[in-house]
Amino acid sequence: MSAEIYPSEKRISQRFKIPGATVSYRKESWLFKRKSFDEEFLPLEDLSRGGLRFVSQKRLKAGDKLFIQLSIPGERSPLGLLGKVRWSARSKTGNYPYEAGVQFNVYGEKKSQNYPGNLVKIISLEQKFAGQEVDLTTPPDEYDIESS
């Protein structure tokens, strides 16, 4: 019997870092829509097709729904993504007291889904920054694409 029933790495998609990339976020509420971000230009720790990890000044709670603006050096416009905080913890880095992991909403054309073109963009960033070929033949397990 295996000693490790729940492996610590649950992602199938590769995590990769983008030097200089930042995250701005705002908590989403069904009651009202705000235009301003809760925090801006926070360092992105890593990114995958299904989510990201970043550090922050404020502690987020698991289950918080976020609108994320991902700014990448050299890109004309930031990516806007919807997601949910999966975990939050004390940061191991000195400048920011907290870090959080966010799982992106499914990619599709419906209201609370992420624009499918963002997945295409993330895959191209993965190819550029992860420095290896990406296998597009294996069906994804951690991110979902809504079929019509």
Backbone as ProteinMPNN parsed JSONL, in Angstrom:
{"seq_chain_A": "MSAEIYPSEKRISQRFKIPGATVSYRKESWLFKRKSFDEEFLPLEDLSRGGLRFVSQKRLKAGDKLFIQLSIPGERSPLGLLGKVRWSARSKTGNYPYEAGVQFNVYGEKKSQNYPGNLVKIISLEQKFAGQEVDLTTPPDEYDIESS", "coords_chain_A": {"N_chain_A": [[0.844, -1.183, 0.0], [0.515, 2.193, -0.789], [2.279, 4.83, 0.798], [1.741, 7.442, 0.378], [-1.147, 8.726, -0.098], [-2.517, 11.031, -0.863], [-1.012, 12.946, -3.018], [1.209, 15.774, -2.809], [1.473, 17.41, -5.01], [-0.941, 18.278, -7.086], [-1.502, 19.213, -9.544], [-1.735, 18.828, -13.064], [-0.967, 20.281, -15.231], [1.933, 22.117, -16.058], [3.696, 24.198, -13.766], [4.949, 27.476, -14.087], [7.285, 30.208, -14.094], [7.124, 33.746, -14.631], [9.253, 36.205, -15.196], [8.992, 39.326, -13.596], [6.234, 39.544, -13.901], [2.987, 40.619, -12.809], [0.202, 40.648, -10.479], [-3.027, 41.944, -10.159], [-5.917, 42.274, -8.177], [-9.442, 41.963, -7.469], [-12.0, 41.357, -5.146], [-14.868, 39.565, -6.01], [-18.331, 40.174, -6.002], [-21.726, 39.241, -5.909], [-23.522, 41.125, -5.316], [-22.69, 43.763, -5.892], [-20.682, 45.554, -8.304], [-17.398, 46.487, -8.271], [-15.019, 48.863, -9.458], [-12.419, 49.362, -8.718], [-9.288, 47.89, -7.717], [-8.508, 45.545, -5.091], [-5.885, 45.039, -4.334], [-2.866, 45.904, -6.016], [-0.455, 45.172, -8.608], [1.058, 43.0, -7.556], [3.617, 40.576, -6.938], [3.738, 37.842, -9.172], [3.957, 34.496, -8.384], [3.89, 31.862, -9.528], [2.464, 30.297, -12.46], [-0.067, 28.405, -14.111], [-1.964, 26.489, -16.505], [-4.34, 26.119, -15.215], [-4.442, 27.78, -12.988], [-3.001, 30.124, -10.577], [-0.367, 31.4, -8.423], [0.256, 33.845, -6.008], [1.795, 36.524, -4.102], [0.748, 38.623, -1.327], [-0.37, 41.597, 0.457], [-2.652, 41.49, 1.931], [-4.661, 39.071, 3.628], [-6.269, 36.478, 2.009], [-9.267, 34.512, 1.81], [-10.008, 31.034, 1.55], [-12.174, 30.153, -1.011], [-12.93, 32.735, -1.658], [-14.039, 34.698, -4.355], [-12.448, 35.918, -7.195], [-11.59, 38.598, -9.431], [-9.001, 38.717, -11.598], [-6.261, 40.528, -12.78], [-3.727, 39.962, -14.884], [-0.6, 41.041, -15.467], [1.925, 41.084, -17.862], [5.296, 41.513, -18.589], [6.21, 43.126, -21.609], [3.903, 42.439, -22.95], [1.07, 43.767, -24.609], [-1.52, 44.159, -23.502], [-3.097, 43.402, -20.337], [-4.081, 40.143, -19.035], [-7.367, 39.261, -18.23], [-8.851, 37.416, -15.733], [-11.108, 35.119, -14.175], [-11.474, 33.596, -11.004], [-11.133, 31.339, -8.164], [-10.117, 31.463, -4.794], [-8.165, 28.899, -3.609], [-6.475, 28.215, -1.566], [-4.777, 29.798, 1.168], [-2.004, 31.249, 2.799], [0.64, 31.971, 5.195], [3.293, 33.848, 3.879], [6.495, 32.867, 2.597], [8.297, 34.654, 1.782], [9.939, 37.797, 2.41], [8.847, 40.437, 1.889], [6.086, 40.392, 1.541], [3.364, 39.445, 3.492], [1.537, 37.347, 3.024], [0.419, 34.59, 0.927], [-1.349, 33.229, -1.868], [-3.247, 30.68, -3.52], [-4.886, 30.382, -6.558], [-7.551, 29.005, -8.321], [-8.483, 28.938, -11.653], [-11.648, 29.818, -13.131], [-13.725, 27.776, -15.297], [-12.962, 27.632, -18.817], [-14.755, 29.21, -21.328], [-17.757, 30.399, -22.994], [-19.731, 31.456, -21.418], [-21.238, 33.538, -18.799], [-19.809, 33.514, -16.181], [-17.44, 32.386, -16.912], [-14.055, 31.971, -18.136], [-12.544, 33.669, -20.854], [-11.907, 31.767, -23.73], [-9.695, 32.381, -25.328], [-7.83, 33.284, -23.52], [-6.781, 30.964, -22.399], [-5.389, 29.97, -24.588], [-3.464, 31.976, -24.768], [-2.145, 31.619, -22.289], [-1.068, 29.063, -22.706], [0.75, 29.67, -24.756], [2.453, 31.348, -23.343], [3.407, 29.515, -21.513], [4.87, 27.836, -23.205], [6.847, 29.626, -23.956], [8.079, 30.484, -21.497], [8.433, 28.202, -19.907], [10.151, 26.722, -21.289], [10.117, 24.296, -22.685], [8.765, 21.726, -24.821], [5.249, 21.524, -25.174], [2.766, 19.223, -24.401], [-0.042, 18.855, -26.167], [-1.849, 16.917, -26.647], [-2.821, 15.401, -24.571], [-5.703, 15.187, -22.635], [-6.797, 17.877, -20.597], [-6.794, 17.918, -17.015], [-7.024, 19.608, -14.89], [-8.044, 22.049, -15.69], [-10.978, 23.271, -17.182], [-12.789, 23.156, -20.218], [-15.581, 24.489, -21.55], [-17.782, 22.708, -23.497], [-19.616, 23.286, -26.474]], "CA_chain_A": [[0.0, 0.0, 0.0], [1.306, 3.422, -0.904], [2.259, 5.697, 1.981], [1.253, 8.765, -0.006], [-2.449, 8.608, -0.745], [-2.799, 12.328, -1.483], [0.25, 13.61, -3.339], [1.163, 17.22, -2.603], [1.34, 18.061, -6.31], [-2.179, 17.805, -7.689], [-1.652, 19.78, -10.88], [-1.199, 18.106, -14.205], [-0.291, 21.302, -16.019], [3.203, 22.575, -15.5], [3.813, 25.542, -13.208], [6.114, 28.184, -14.609], [7.45, 31.572, -13.605], [7.313, 34.786, -15.636], [9.95, 37.291, -14.501], [8.393, 40.666, -13.665], [4.772, 39.517, -14.043], [2.284, 41.046, -11.602], [-1.219, 40.342, -10.325], [-3.927, 42.857, -9.458], [-7.162, 41.532, -7.998], [-10.535, 42.491, -6.652], [-12.97, 40.338, -4.762], [-16.113, 39.682, -6.748], [-19.549, 40.0, -5.221], [-22.907, 39.281, -6.781], [-24.328, 42.288, -4.929], [-22.269, 44.984, -6.593], [-19.426, 45.463, -9.047], [-16.494, 47.606, -8.063], [-14.039, 49.04, -10.523], [-11.062, 49.443, -8.172], [-8.683, 46.645, -7.256], [-8.188, 45.463, -3.668], [-4.435, 45.19, -4.308], [-2.351, 45.994, -7.385], [0.949, 44.946, -8.965], [1.663, 42.03, -6.644], [4.434, 39.625, -7.692], [3.247, 36.513, -9.529], [4.926, 33.463, -8.008], [3.889, 30.927, -10.651], [1.25, 30.251, -13.27], [-0.301, 27.204, -14.913], [-3.198, 26.643, -17.286], [-5.506, 26.041, -14.342], [-4.437, 28.699, -11.858], [-1.771, 30.85, -10.288], [-0.01, 31.665, -7.032], [0.853, 35.169, -5.867], [1.943, 37.013, -2.731], [-0.086, 39.812, -1.117], [-0.351, 42.254, 1.758], [-3.881, 41.12, 2.633], [-4.951, 37.643, 3.642], [-7.485, 36.062, 1.326], [-9.861, 33.303, 2.373], [-10.39, 29.997, 0.598], [-13.547, 30.36, -1.459], [-13.098, 34.09, -2.199], [-14.083, 34.779, -5.814], [-11.626, 37.051, -7.605], [-11.265, 39.001, -10.795], [-7.551, 38.904, -11.603], [-5.629, 41.124, -13.951], [-2.364, 39.455, -14.948], [0.222, 41.895, -16.329], [3.145, 40.392, -18.255], [6.203, 42.421, -19.296], [6.297, 42.945, -23.051], [2.571, 42.208, -23.525], [0.337, 45.029, -24.755], [-2.631, 44.304, -22.553], [-3.125, 42.345, -19.324], [-5.12, 39.112, -19.122], [-8.378, 39.301, -17.183], [-9.276, 36.052, -15.431], [-11.935, 34.881, -12.998], [-11.055, 32.401, -10.3], [-11.511, 31.181, -6.763], [-8.998, 31.163, -3.907], [-8.207, 27.519, -3.136], [-5.751, 28.182, -0.302], [-4.066, 31.01, 1.554], [-1.065, 30.913, 3.871], [1.717, 32.924, 5.463], [4.295, 33.799, 2.82], [7.861, 32.58, 3.003], [9.125, 35.782, 1.357], [9.93, 38.857, 3.405], [8.134, 41.68, 1.581], [4.636, 40.191, 1.54], [3.077, 38.499, 4.578], [0.636, 36.253, 2.637], [0.379, 34.094, -0.443], [-2.611, 32.546, -2.153], [-3.371, 29.903, -4.744], [-6.179, 30.632, -7.193], [-7.933, 28.134, -9.427], [-9.277, 29.679, -12.628], [-12.942, 29.283, -13.557], [-13.63, 27.076, -16.572], [-12.867, 28.454, -20.025], [-15.949, 29.05, -22.148], [-18.389, 31.634, -23.467], [-20.796, 31.886, -20.517], [-20.978, 34.71, -17.966], [-18.777, 33.392, -15.151], [-16.331, 31.602, -17.455], [-12.936, 32.714, -18.702], [-12.456, 33.725, -22.313], [-11.025, 30.683, -24.193], [-8.449, 32.939, -25.854], [-6.869, 33.407, -22.421], [-6.104, 29.673, -22.292], [-4.427, 29.945, -25.7], [-2.377, 32.875, -24.374], [-1.389, 30.979, -21.207], [-0.289, 27.98, -23.317], [1.886, 30.269, -25.464], [3.384, 31.805, -22.303], [4.015, 28.295, -20.983], [5.887, 27.414, -24.167], [7.927, 30.618, -23.943], [8.774, 30.6, -20.219], [8.759, 26.913, -19.309], [11.328, 26.282, -22.021], [10.059, 22.946, -23.24], [7.589, 21.452, -25.636], [4.033, 21.28, -24.415], [1.953, 18.16, -24.972], [-1.43, 19.31, -26.291], [-2.705, 15.783, -26.984], [-3.398, 14.85, -23.354], [-6.801, 16.03, -22.162], [-6.481, 18.516, -19.312], [-7.539, 17.453, -15.862], [-7.222, 20.652, -13.875], [-8.814, 23.168, -16.214], [-12.097, 22.775, -17.965], [-13.263, 23.947, -21.347], [-16.995, 24.213, -21.753], [-18.069, 22.361, -24.884], [-20.892, 23.885, -26.879]], "C_chain_A": [[0.885, 1.24, 0.0], [1.163, 4.276, 0.349], [1.662, 7.057, 1.651], [-0.043, 8.631, -0.798], [-2.791, 9.886, -1.492], [-1.488, 13.029, -1.783], [0.114, 15.12, -3.194], [0.994, 17.969, -3.927], [0.126, 17.487, -7.019], [-2.342, 18.286, -9.128], [-1.071, 18.854, -11.931], [-0.449, 19.092, -15.091], [0.936, 21.795, -15.28], [3.086, 23.984, -14.929], [5.045, 26.189, -13.826], [6.105, 29.611, -14.094], [7.621, 32.512, -14.786], [7.975, 35.961, -14.926], [9.242, 38.641, -14.698], [6.881, 40.697, -13.805], [4.109, 39.903, -12.717], [0.797, 40.699, -11.669], [-1.899, 41.507, -9.621], [-5.236, 42.109, -9.315], [-8.204, 42.377, -7.279], [-11.463, 41.326, -6.346], [-14.265, 40.613, -5.504], [-17.288, 39.421, -5.815], [-20.727, 40.051, -6.171], [-23.783, 40.478, -6.451], [-23.971, 43.537, -5.718], [-20.936, 44.75, -7.284], [-18.606, 46.704, -8.781], [-15.523, 47.677, -9.224], [-12.615, 48.974, -9.991], [-10.589, 48.078, -7.683], [-8.444, 46.715, -5.758], [-6.684, 45.651, -3.454], [-3.95, 45.164, -5.757], [-0.868, 45.681, -7.451], [1.696, 44.095, -7.936], [2.487, 41.033, -7.458], [3.718, 38.286, -7.925], [4.327, 35.514, -9.152], [5.034, 32.392, -9.099], [2.502, 30.868, -11.267], [1.155, 28.881, -13.917], [-1.591, 27.448, -15.693], [-4.424, 26.719, -16.391], [-5.531, 27.018, -13.184], [-3.117, 29.41, -11.697], [-1.582, 30.997, -8.788], [0.656, 33.026, -6.993], [0.963, 35.531, -4.395], [1.164, 38.312, -2.582], [0.115, 40.39, 0.282], [-1.546, 41.825, 2.602], [-4.084, 39.615, 2.566], [-6.278, 37.387, 2.933], [-7.983, 34.774, 1.972], [-10.171, 32.309, 1.254], [-11.863, 30.193, 0.262], [-13.807, 31.767, -1.985], [-13.076, 34.03, -3.719], [-13.365, 36.051, -6.231], [-11.711, 37.32, -9.089], [-9.789, 39.354, -10.748], [-7.13, 39.549, -12.909], [-4.161, 40.728, -13.896], [-1.59, 40.288, -15.958], [1.567, 41.216, -16.571], [4.038, 41.363, -19.011], [6.282, 42.096, -20.785], [4.963, 42.689, -23.726], [1.806, 43.524, -23.542], [-0.76, 45.205, -23.719], [-2.63, 43.133, -21.565], [-4.235, 41.332, -19.602], [-6.075, 39.298, -17.953], [-8.933, 37.905, -16.965], [-10.131, 36.016, -14.179], [-11.475, 33.598, -12.336], [-11.492, 32.42, -8.857], [-10.259, 30.831, -5.956], [-9.181, 29.733, -3.389], [-7.503, 27.378, -1.79], [-5.062, 29.522, -0.083], [-3.192, 30.665, 2.743], [-0.108, 32.074, 4.117], [2.765, 32.744, 4.37], [5.674, 33.491, 3.399], [8.805, 33.703, 2.583], [8.939, 36.943, 2.316], [9.025, 40.041, 3.134], [6.621, 41.578, 1.671], [4.284, 39.133, 2.58], [2.247, 37.278, 4.164], [0.884, 35.797, 1.206], [-0.922, 33.322, -0.62], [-2.511, 31.788, -3.462], [-4.783, 30.058, -5.277], [-6.384, 29.639, -8.325], [-8.817, 28.935, -10.366], [-10.633, 29.007, -12.841], [-12.745, 28.577, -14.897], [-13.519, 28.087, -17.713], [-14.099, 28.166, -20.868], [-16.539, 30.397, -22.484], [-19.456, 32.168, -22.513], [-20.303, 32.953, -19.545], [-19.821, 34.555, -16.986], [-17.562, 32.58, -15.616], [-15.243, 32.517, -18.008], [-12.927, 32.594, -20.216], [-11.475, 32.648, -22.795], [-9.703, 31.184, -24.771], [-7.396, 33.126, -24.769], [-6.108, 32.099, -22.21], [-5.046, 29.552, -23.384], [-3.212, 30.8, -25.35], [-1.52, 32.247, -23.284], [-0.528, 29.835, -21.752], [0.921, 28.553, -24.055], [2.916, 30.808, -24.469], [4.126, 30.613, -21.691], [5.137, 27.823, -21.906], [7.095, 28.346, -24.128], [8.749, 30.554, -22.664], [9.135, 29.27, -19.566], [9.927, 26.262, -20.052], [11.303, 24.85, -22.496], [8.777, 22.775, -24.024], [6.399, 21.108, -24.755], [3.212, 20.224, -25.145], [0.495, 18.606, -24.989], [-2.378, 18.158, -26.59], [-3.375, 15.179, -25.758], [-4.531, 15.741, -22.879], [-6.486, 16.613, -20.789], [-7.352, 17.986, -18.195], [-7.878, 18.591, -14.912], [-7.94, 21.886, -14.394], [-9.875, 22.604, -17.131], [-12.418, 23.736, -19.091], [-14.693, 23.525, -21.594], [-17.211, 23.87, -23.221], [-19.466, 22.858, -25.227], [-21.969, 22.857, -27.036]], "O_chain_A": [[1.884, 1.305, 0.716], [0.068, 4.427, 0.891], [1.141, 7.745, 2.528], [-0.028, 8.446, -2.015], [-3.293, 9.842, -2.615], [-0.905, 13.647, -0.893], [-0.958, 15.681, -3.426], [0.423, 19.059, -3.946], [0.154, 16.352, -7.497], [-3.225, 17.816, -9.845], [-0.057, 18.191, -11.715], [0.6, 18.757, -15.641], [0.965, 21.875, -14.052], [2.457, 24.856, -15.528], [6.057, 25.528, -14.058], [5.066, 30.149, -13.712], [8.187, 32.139, -15.813], [7.327, 36.646, -14.134], [8.937, 39.038, -15.823], [6.294, 41.779, -13.826], [4.603, 39.56, -11.642], [0.225, 40.489, -12.738], [-1.405, 42.0, -8.607], [-5.636, 41.383, -10.226], [-7.896, 43.35, -6.59], [-11.679, 40.439, -7.171], [-14.702, 41.759, -5.61], [-17.23, 38.548, -4.949], [-20.724, 40.821, -7.131], [-24.687, 40.816, -7.216], [-24.851, 44.277, -6.158], [-20.165, 43.868, -6.904], [-19.047, 47.826, -9.029], [-15.244, 46.677, -9.885], [-11.7, 48.58, -10.713], [-11.388, 47.23, -7.288], [-8.206, 47.79, -5.207], [-6.26, 46.331, -2.52], [-4.535, 44.499, -6.612], [-0.124, 45.891, -6.493], [2.803, 44.425, -7.511], [2.09, 40.678, -8.567], [3.172, 37.686, -6.999], [5.482, 35.662, -9.552], [6.134, 32.057, -9.54], [1.514, 31.318, -10.687], [2.173, 28.266, -14.236], [-2.226, 28.493, -15.55], [-5.433, 27.316, -16.765], [-6.525, 27.091, -12.463], [-2.231, 29.321, -12.547], [-2.493, 30.758, -7.996], [1.509, 33.337, -7.825], [0.31, 34.925, -3.545], [0.936, 39.024, -3.56], [0.691, 39.752, 1.162], [-1.472, 41.798, 3.831], [-3.728, 38.968, 1.581], [-7.287, 38.022, 3.24], [-7.218, 34.042, 2.599], [-10.55, 32.7, 0.15], [-12.693, 30.378, 1.152], [-14.796, 31.985, -2.684], [-12.203, 33.392, -4.308], [-13.63, 37.129, -5.698], [-11.879, 36.409, -9.899], [-9.372, 40.194, -9.95], [-7.579, 39.169, -13.99], [-3.44, 41.111, -12.976], [-1.878, 40.254, -17.154], [2.259, 40.823, -15.633], [3.592, 41.979, -19.979], [6.406, 40.934, -21.171], [4.884, 42.715, -24.954], [1.886, 44.305, -22.594], [-0.906, 46.276, -23.13], [-2.22, 42.022, -21.902], [-5.199, 41.625, -20.309], [-5.641, 39.474, -16.814], [-9.428, 37.277, -17.9], [-9.913, 36.781, -13.24], [-11.127, 32.629, -13.011], [-12.125, 33.364, -8.383], [-9.446, 30.009, -6.379], [-10.213, 29.399, -2.808], [-7.875, 26.536, -0.972], [-4.803, 30.272, -1.024], [-3.589, 29.877, 3.602], [-0.057, 33.031, 3.345], [3.083, 31.619, 3.985], [5.968, 33.821, 4.549], [9.973, 33.714, 2.973], [7.898, 37.06, 2.963], [8.475, 40.608, 4.079], [5.945, 42.59, 1.859], [4.844, 38.037, 2.557], [2.247, 36.272, 4.874], [1.472, 36.511, 0.394], [-1.512, 32.832, 0.342], [-1.798, 32.186, -4.384], [-5.757, 29.89, -4.544], [-5.513, 29.453, -9.175], [-9.792, 29.547, -9.931], [-10.754, 27.785, -12.743], [-11.719, 28.757, -15.554], [-13.929, 29.241, -17.585], [-14.445, 27.006, -21.096], [-15.897, 31.428, -22.283], [-20.03, 33.226, -22.769], [-19.107, 33.237, -19.473], [-18.927, 35.402, -16.968], [-16.755, 32.142, -14.796], [-15.487, 33.686, -18.308], [-13.261, 31.551, -20.778], [-10.335, 32.607, -22.332], [-8.696, 30.479, -24.708], [-6.2, 33.127, -25.06], [-4.922, 32.12, -21.88], [-3.936, 29.083, -23.13], [-2.073, 30.406, -25.601], [-0.293, 32.33, -23.343], [0.608, 29.653, -21.315], [2.008, 27.98, -23.987], [4.119, 30.734, -24.723], [5.317, 30.695, -21.391], [6.218, 27.456, -21.446], [8.234, 27.898, -24.254], [9.979, 30.566, -22.72], [10.055, 29.218, -18.75], [10.601, 25.377, -19.526], [12.356, 24.243, -22.691], [7.838, 23.562, -23.909], [6.547, 20.472, -23.712], [2.99, 20.318, -26.353], [-0.132, 18.721, -23.935], [-3.576, 18.375, -26.77], [-4.398, 14.507, -25.888], [-4.337, 16.947, -22.732], [-5.965, 15.915, -19.919], [-8.515, 17.646, -18.41], [-8.891, 18.548, -14.214], [-8.405, 22.699, -13.595], [-9.675, 21.575, -17.775], [-12.332, 24.955, -18.943], [-14.98, 22.349, -21.82], [-16.859, 24.659, -24.097], [-20.372, 22.854, -24.393], [-23.103, 23.197, -27.372]]}, "name": "protein", "num_of_chains": 1, "seq": "MSAEIYPSEKRISQRFKIPGATVSYRKESWLFKRKSFDEEFLPLEDLSRGGLRFVSQKRLKAGDKLFIQLSIPGERSPLGLLGKVRWSARSKTGNYPYEAGVQFNVYGEKKSQNYPGNLVKIISLEQKFAGQEVDLTTPPDEYDIESS"}
